[in-house]
Amino acid sequence: MSGLGAYPMEGWLGPAGVRDAVARWLRLVATDAELAPYLIGVDRARLAGHLALTLTVALGGPAGDIARPAAGAWRGLGLTEAQHRRVVDYLAGVLWALDVPAGAVAAARRAFADEAGS
């Protein structure tokens, strides 16, 4: 365990919920005509794992055996700033659809928006 102790349950989807949210999120990105080409040749299972870990921590869940989430899951794909914002908007939409509290949606947006600065 990472020593994070107890984590807040508000906004926490649980492992299955996070996997579902990430799967929905990736489907939205993959069906976006402008964003889909950036996923060609990408190991989506690995990407989904990075996204799930970062989302888990952003929503107040445990980080597992590592001290911090795998940052920058979208880095290196060559997205423009506007495209990256759209990817994060898709995440927010998925979380809203899953009735995640507004504060948790904002925390998730911040966690992934911070990646864009690289």
GIDA-V132612 format. One record per run of one state. SS is the DSSP state (alpha for helix, beta for strand, coil for the rest). FROM is the first residue (numbers start at 1). LEN is the number of residues. If there is no record, write none. Layout:
SS | FROM | LEN
SS | FROM | LEN
//
This chain:
coil | 1 | 13
alpha | 14 | 18
coil | 32 | 4
alpha | 36 | 4
coil | 40 | 4
alpha | 44 | 15
coil | 59 | 22
alpha | 81 | 17
coil | 98 | 4
alpha | 102 | 16
coil | 118 | 1
//
